[in-house]
């Protein structure tokens, strides 16, 4: 049996505003083992993105427990959360979040800058991943010079660049054809 990667118990998230309290997540429980692939599905507005943001250490729950690789995430400060995100988590955002004025290879290499990896190693790893997703030939282009499906593949390469233990993807193959989707999911 693989070690537990994610352990969530009795997790709750409520947003507060002048209009009052808006409970989004209530008593959520989940256990994910290393190497396991799961999908979280639900209707629009059901809290999927909020849950993914909590799992990705971009937001905190109001109550409950969340352990990632044995660490109690809810007790970590901002700097510790940033380090955990950079070392353990790869993100594929639905909107890609690519830097418009930056080449594709530099977009992919960006997480490695924060990890303190040398420029040569960053470039080499980013180029390898762009080749794997079939975009090595356009690595010096800017995001606005490629299609939406290609931008999605760049975002996937960026999510993989730091060799994360956990990949969180919001509709990772939504803009890809079925053949490319299968190839990407096999990475």
N, C-alpha and C positions, 0 to 999 in steps of 0.2 A: 504494500500500500504506500502511495506517495505521501510525503509530508503535506500538512495543511498549508495552503497559501493564503486563503481568506477565511476568516471566521467572523461572522456577523451574528449578533444575537440581540433581540429586542430593540433594534435600531429604530429611532424615531426622528423625524425632522418636521418642524413647524416653522413657517415664516410668519413674522410679526410686522404689522404696519399700523398706521392710524385707523385703517378700516377693521382691524382686529387680527385674530389668529387664523392662519390658513395651514391646517395639518396636511402634509404631503406624503409622508411615510409614517406608518404606525406598526410597531412590533414586527419588523422585518428580520428574518432569520435566514442565513445562507452559509454553507460551508463549501469551499472549492479546494480541491487537492491540486498540487503542482502537476502541470501537464494536462489538466482537464480543460475542456472547451465547453463553455456554457453560453446560452443566449437568454437575454432578458427581454421579454415581450410584453406588450400591453397597449392599451388604448392611449391616444394622445392625451397628455395631461395627467397620466397615471403615476408619474414620479420616476420614470425610467432615467431621465437625464439627471435628476437630482440624486438618485441612487448612484449613478455612474460617477458623478462629481464627488460624492462622498468616498466611493471606492478608490477614486483617483487622487484623493487628498487635496482636492480643489475646494472642498466645502467640508464643514463638520456637522455631524449629527447633534441634535439637542439631547438625546438620551440613547442608552444602549451601549453595546461593546462592539468594537471593530479591531480585529487583530490582522495584520498583514505580515506574513513571514514571521509570526511570533511576536511582533511589536504591537503594543497597544497604541494605535494611531490617534485615538482621541485625547491622549495625554501629551502629544508632541507639540512643540512650539512651531512658529512659522518657518524658522531656519531648518529645523529637523524635518518638517514636512517637505520642504523644498529639496533637501538632500534625498529623502526617501523617494520622492517622485522621480528625481533624476537617475537614481541608481536602480530602481526596481520597476518603474512603470513606464510603458510606452503608450502614447495616446494617438488615436486616429479620430479627429474631430469631424463632425458632419460637414462643417464649413471649411475644412482643410487647414485654415489658419496659417497659410504660407505667407512669408514676407514678400510683398510685391516687388520691391526694388533689389531683391537678392536672388542670385542664381539658384537653380534647383539644387546643385551640389552643396552650396552653402546653406540652403534651407535644411537639407537632410543632415548636414554636419552640426547644426546649431546645438542640439543637446549635448554633444561632446565637448563644446566650448565650456559649458558649465561643469562638466566632469573633469576639466583640467587636462584633457588629452591634447597632445601636440598637434600642430596644424597639419603636418604630413600624415599622421595617423588618421586624423579627422577626414582629410580629403580622400585617403585611400579607402577607408570604411564606407564613406558616402558614395564614392564611385562604384564600389563593389555592389552596394545595395541598389543603386540606380540601374546598374547592368542587370541585376536579378529581376527587377520589375520591368525590364525592357525599355528603359529610358536613358541608357548610357549615351546614346547618340545626341541627346538634347540637354545634357547635364549643365551646360553653360547658359541655357535659355533662362528667361524670367518666367514666373508663373503665368503671366498674361499672354505668353507666346505659345502656350500649349492648351489642349482641350481639358474639359472638366474631368474626364476619366483619367487622363494623364496626371492631372493635379492630385487626384485621389491616390494614384500609385506613388507619387512623391510623398504624400502625407503618410502612407503606409511604410515607405522606406525610412522616413524620419522616425516613425514609431519603433522601428526595429534596430535603429543605429546603435543604441546603447545596450543592446542585448538584454532587454528587460525580462524579468521573471513574470511580469503581468502585462498583458496588452489589453487596453480598454479601447474598444472601437465602436463608434456610433454609426451604424449602417456602413461598414467598411467597404462593401462592394456595390453600393447603391448606384453608382455611375459607371459600373463596368459591365461589359458583355459577359456571358456565361463562361466562355473559355478563359478569359482573363481572370474572372472571379475565382475559378477553380485553381488557377496557377497561383494567385495571390494567397488564397487560403492555405495552400500547401507550404508556404514559406514559414 
